[in-house]
Amino acid sequence: MSKKLFAAVDRYIAKLLGPEDKALRATVKSMKKTGIPPMNISANQGKFLQVLAKTANAKKILEIGTCGGYSTIWLARALPVDGHLITLEVDQAYADIARLNIIKAGLDTMVDIKVGKAIDTLQAFDADDIGPFDMIFIDADKPPYTEYFDWAVKLSRPGAIIVADNVVREGKVLDEKHPDEKVQGVQRLNKALADDKRVTATIIQNVGVKYHDGMVIAVVN
């Protein structure tokens, strides 16, 4: 089996069940135009997040890592009309592009972008009792993934779903001496989950247009 086949099947699924509309296609185009790295999830993964949000009956979602707003749009569209999504982004330029994309998608009334270091923002949320959240999606810088996950649990209600992307990294997590700090970051989270009694969790590996990777899927106990 090949990457070409995996990508073709991924596109087949997305075309049937998660087609990109004008707003999503425009978001991808804006990222390419402005030089934002293509770090966004795939369309099929976006639909998967929507299904999880619906499963959790999410009315309040937190996203750690906005990038160009692609996953933000998928998640926000899973919310009821009175729902709210807060997304965190460290780069002001990325946040500005994401805000325009979210406005074009007609979701600006239910999405709030917070700019700054995620750890600082999460600490402020805890101090200000902002939460609890029904679903949290983590897709940001990898070295502090364990800390992000810890804060996600603290800011969630029982039964909330927490998803962390990019935790397989084309199988590089198998190398315990891998020099890449991104790999080391997700390895640390994956190992921590084995002893984390606060959640019921697993890792789902996936293949497709984003090649071989995986997601942590956790439910807060």
ABEGO torsion letter per residue (X at the ends): XBAAAAAAAAAAAAAAABBBBAAAAAAAAAAAAAGBBBABBBAAAAAAAAAAAAAAGBABBBBBGAEAGAAAAAAAAABBAABBBBBBBABAAAAAAAAAAAAAAGAAAABBBBBEBAAAAAAAAAAAGBOBBABBBBBBBAAAAAAAAAAAAAABBBGBBBBBBGAAGGGAAABAABABAAAAAAAAAAAAAAABAABBBBBBBBBEAAEBBBBBBBBBX
